[in-house]
């Protein structure tokens, strides 16, 4: 899979019902500083990014059935991109920019404070959601948008299969 730009904002909906206190307030979003940044911000769609579509379609081709973009746990404001309800496996396709991929994550210099807080917050939220889901008996699989689709599907199935079989 090629990465043209930060495409996924899968942190977008994943907000715990109760934010921890003392959290840093996010400043008002800056206006797009360049056409490139504008394109990135417009690309921050809620669902159905290209990597999500590719992985869903590969999983489906292999005979897996799942729900998409639903909250795995009632009361937890966190929507996973792919949900296997019976097996209790939640899959997130994380955008390299939005979730600070170690290989492709960047810290924009323009409006640096804003992005620092925003991206740190996304990462913290991912960790909280992982913990909350695990506490409810769910397995969480996080896939980077840069990952090979077949490898990602293998990884998801490896988590899925023992949980379906038991
Ligand atoms: Zn990446």
Boltz pocket constraint, residues with backbone or C-beta under 6 A from the ligand:
constraints:
  - pocket:
      binder: B
      contacts: [[A, 96], [A, 101], [A, 102], [A, 103], [A, 104], [A, 105], [A, 144], [A, 145], [A, 146]]
      max_distance: 6.0
